[in-house]
Amino acid sequence: DTFISDKDPAVAAAVAIVYPTTRHILCLHHMLGNIADHLRPAAQGQGGWDRFLKLFWAAYRAVSPEAFEDLWGTLVAEFPGCRAYLDEELYPIRRQWAWAWVVREFTAGIRTNGRVEAENRVNKLVGGAKTTAFGLFLSMNDRSCDQCKNEMMAVRQTARHKHEADIEQIFPGPLAMLRAYCGPFAIQTCYREMQLSVFYLCEALKKPQGRETEPWVSNDISDDHAYVVLHYVLLEVQARRLTIRAIFKIRHLSTGAIHYVVVLTDNRVICDCGKLMNVGVICRHIARVFQDLRDLPFHISIIR
Ligand SMILES: [Zn+2]
């Protein structure tokens, strides 16, 4: 699915040849290190490094490609001394690091290659100069099986003590499937999202008058700048020639935070928070829709 590297040109060239259908994403940690090396002195001479980082993170977190362009423009305008590096080194590869694009890819929630580097220390512990690649593979496999066993035991313990009966009653089917087919991370994360989903209001947006019985096609929704994320999701849906069954507005009862969940006519679901796409587990917003849309099937394949 996804390959994460530190922007080494030889790796980039090799990935394109060896894994032609794989998305190549850049490690955020390495990228920030390079940005600091190249731009910190120049930024300090202009608006300051803190200001630079604030604007950079705003662009990084932009909720759509359009919003990214705006925020990137602000960053470059405020830091003209950094323009060359920003526009020549980072902008052309924005699809490989900025959230507006990365959110659509499954990365198991990973944004840096830090986990691989941490794991490398373990490789050195379990392997040595005389260990064959196969031997190393077997040791690592044993290690991850042990980890999984321990984590599953922890999940069972918490299931006994903490899991409230309410959540079990609201999501009996999905929970049974998660427990039967998923690993500890997916079970625990989905369970937590289900718990949090009860703090949201779910409101179905209405279809245009006179067309209530037709499937919802995305260009029926007028664009409002406040809903730029929804607009972006709808553009993606339209580009893939999918049709929409319903759109739900999910609002947090106390903070008022709003997300949109789109249900397609084939019953696939998309949430603008991107958790299902990027991390591969259901989010609280989708869990909230499952409470209202009782005929929406829960298919275990949505959990990656
Ligand atoms: Zn969500």
Residues whose N, C-alpha, C, O or C-beta is under 5 A from the ligand:
A	BS01	ZN	C271 C273 C283 H285 I286
